[in-house]
Amino acid sequence: MGQRFADRVDIIVKAGDGGDGIVSFHREPYVPKGGPDGGNGGRGGDVYLRVDPRLTTLADFRSGAIFAAGDGASGGSSNKTGKSGKDLVLRVPPGTLVTDRATGRLLVDLRRPGREERVAEGGRGGRGNASFATSRRRAPRRRTKGSPGERLRLRLDLKLMADVGLVGFPNVGKSTFLSRVTAARPRTADYPFTTLRPLLGVVSMDRGFSFVIADLPGLIEGASRGRGLGHRFLRHAERNRIMLFLLAPDLEVTPAEQLEVLRREALEYGLDLERTAVLVALAKADLLDEDSLREELEALPEGTVSFSSATGKGLQEFLALLAKMVVEARKGD
């Protein structure tokens, strides 16, 4: 079974409560009236989110689940401060947006691997009676309870981050291409929306160089207005360094018409194609003879490349071009 893909979950995080201070008096033989020695309570644990680059989904979280840090312990006699509660660190994939559901405010945008952000602060420990002693009040019986830790309802939204975002109509051959050039094994079949979830694959080139391709589910006209699965998947195209429009010659609409629809849907959704590197490729080139292939390419933008995943023709040259574009795009990070 593959990992369940999840790109939006609602969770509750609860920081630990602070421990209570206590009332205690020093007791030992021959000292009948020892002074106050009640210790303070320990602080409650914090809740952190940490970006883990090994994760590509929010599948470790279940909507409605509560994630709680440890409570602080009560203070002890002999002025002993209670043990602090254990912090809780939740791992999330790069590209996770964290929103406070109560206010709708974006708390943090977690992109950089290794970044750690506190999202809920633990409560302070209460004061023991020893801390209330003064020259006038030598035997106070006052103490305070620990304060509660923060409790927040959070929404986690994932926007996939990859070097290359692969976008195209259903059945243009995106999944087949990805299975040929990476270790990913997407499901392929001859019907729309075979790919019902984004999928990441790593392309390994010479000398240890590699880059990540996100296979985004097929788009249809009207996707920017939420038709089909459009809105759910277009948002995953927002953070890719390169937008790869993949076209095919065996659909009901021509490759040129496919490209027009894809660009329009991307622009209407709000993707900035002017600031994103774009590459157009014609897949399934083996289905065309040389004259037909030349005609299709002439109707497409200059620089459009063609290849065949089935035969491998033009595939390595295409990958070399894509790798070069990735290197240039990464320089802007």
Buried (B, 14 or more C-beta within 10 A) or exposed (E): EEEEBBBBBBBBBBBBBBBBBBBBBBEEEEEEEEBBBBBBBBBBBBBBBBBBEEBBBBBBBEEEEEBBBBBBBBBBBEBBBBBBBBBBBBBBBBBBBBBBEEEEEEBBBBBEBEBEBBBBBBBBBBBBBBBBBEEEEEEBEBBBBBBBBBBBBBBBBBBBBBBBBBBBBBBBBBBBBBBBBBEBEBEBEEEEEBBEBBBBBBBEBEEEEEBBBBBBBBBBBEBBEEEBBBEBBBBBBBBBBBBBBBBBBEBEBBBBBBBEBBBEBBEBBEBEEEEBBBBBBBBBBBEBEEEEBEEBBEEBEEEBBBBBBBEEBBBEEBBEBBBEBBEEBEEEE
